[in-house]
Amino acid sequence: MNMRRVLAGVSVLLLLLSACATQTEEKKRGDYVLYFLSSSLTKGETGHGPALDWETYTGEGEPKPEDLLQSLLEGPSLEELASPFPKGVTLRQCTWDEERPGVLIVSLSEQYGALMDISLTLADYCIVLTLSQLEDVEGVEIRSGGYSSDYRSHPLLQAEEVLLVDILAQ
């Protein structure tokens, strides 16, 4: 039953993300960006449109994973974006998996564990898409309170799993 919910959530995410590549106004993309919920999703608008959008990371120099995560958890500076994270979520730890090269293990506070279904999927992929911009990151495993969520079909998340363009609209 949980697997069906996860697959349904991923399917909904793919539909919501289908228009991410089309934007009415071109934004200047910096070397690194932070992914958040888009305005159309946060306003509850119906129809097609992106579920996720981005803003440029404004930190100086080459960021470490912790830098990107901290900026992500602080929330967006653009009014048209919203944080996908519950209030009070903090970064507990961010470490490289010694047994799986290229895998980053992100440990967040217990508040993250309150997310489920599509809310969890959107929050997960805001983290994954943001961190996957770093050269050495091939996958991300996200934990809350020391545990992976039971709602995920697999613990290792990769940016390649997300459909950011509506291939049927092209």
N, C-alpha and C positions, 0 to 999 in steps of 0.2 A: 504494500500500500504506500509506504514512504517513497519507494522508487517511482511510482506513478505521479506522486505529488511533485517530486523533483523534476521529472521529465516534463510535466505540465508547466512548472515554473520556468524551466529553461526555454520551452516553446514560447511562452508568453514573453520572456525576455528577448528572444530573437525577433519576435514581432514588434516589440516596443523599440528595439534598436535598429529596426530596418531603415529608418530614415536618418540615421546619425550623420551620414556623409553629406547630406544636402543641408546647407545653411543659407539663409537669406542674406546674411551679411558676413563677409570674410573677416575672421579674426586673425590677428598675427599670432602665430604659434611660436613659442619660445623653444629652447632646447628640450625642456621638460614641461609637461602639463599635469594638472591634477584633475581627475575625473569626479564629477558630481552628478546629482540628479538634474535633469533639464527643467526649464521653466514650464514647458507644456505638461510634463508629468506632475510637477508639484502643484500646479494650478488645477489639476484634475480635468484638463481638456481632453476631449475625445477625438478620435481620428488618428491619422498617421502623424508621426513626429518622433523625434529622438527621445529615448528614455534617459540617455546620458549625454552630458556635454562637458566641456572642459574650460579651464582657465590656466593661464601660464603660471608656472612655478616661479616665484620671485626671489628665491634664495640665491645667495652668491656662491659662485664656484660650482664644482662638481658635487652634486648631492649624494649623500649616503642614503641607503634605504630608510633609516630612521628619520632623516630630514624630510623626505617625501611623505612618510606616514604621519609625522607630526603636523605638517602643513595640511594634509588631508583631513586629519581629525579636528583641526582648528576650524574647519569649515571654509566655504567659499567667500571671497571678497566681492564677487559680482552678485548683484541683487537677483538676477534671473536664474541663479543656481541655488540648489539646496543640498544640505548634507544628508546622506543616506543613513547616517549613524545615530543610534539612540543617544540622548543626552547623557553625559558623564562617561562615555567610552574613552578609555585611555590605553596607550601603548604600554604593555608590560615588558615585552622583550621582542627583539627581532634578531634572529640568528641564522646562520647558514647551516644547512643539514650536512653533517660530516659524511654521511653514507650516500647521499644523493647530490652530486655536484650540480650547481645551478639552481638548487631549491632553497628558497627562503622560507623560514618558519616564522610567522607573525603571531605573537600572542597578545591578545587584547583582553581588557577587563571583562568581568562577568556580564556587564550590560549588553555587550555584543550578542550574547547568547539569547537575548529576548527576540532577536530577529528570526523570522522563518518565512518560508515560501518565497514569493517574488521579492520581498523586501530584503531577505538575506542574499538572494542571487544578485540583486542590483548593488548592494553594499560590497559583497565579495568582489564583484568585477570592477568596481571603482578602485579598490585596492590593487587587484591584479593588473589592470590596465595601467595604472599609475606606476607600479613597481617594475613592470615588464619593459619599461623604457630604459632601464639600467642595463648596461651591456652584459653583465654576468647572470642576470635573472632569467631563468628558463621556466620556472614554475613557482607557485606560492601555495603554502599550506597555512590556512588561517585557523587559529584556535581561540577559544573564549574560555577564560577561567581554567586553562590548561587542557581543554578537550576540544576535539573537532565536532562540528554539528552533525547530528544524526539525519538532518534533512538533506545533506549533500549526497549525491550518488558516488562521489569519489573525492578524496581529501586533497589531491594535488590539482590545483587550478592553473590554467594557462591562458594567456591572452588569445591564442589561436582559436580557442573554443567559442569566442564571441563573434557573432555576425554583426558587423558594423554597417553594412551596406545592404539595401534591399535589392537583391539580384534580379527579382522579378520586375522591378521598376525600370531597369536599364534597357 
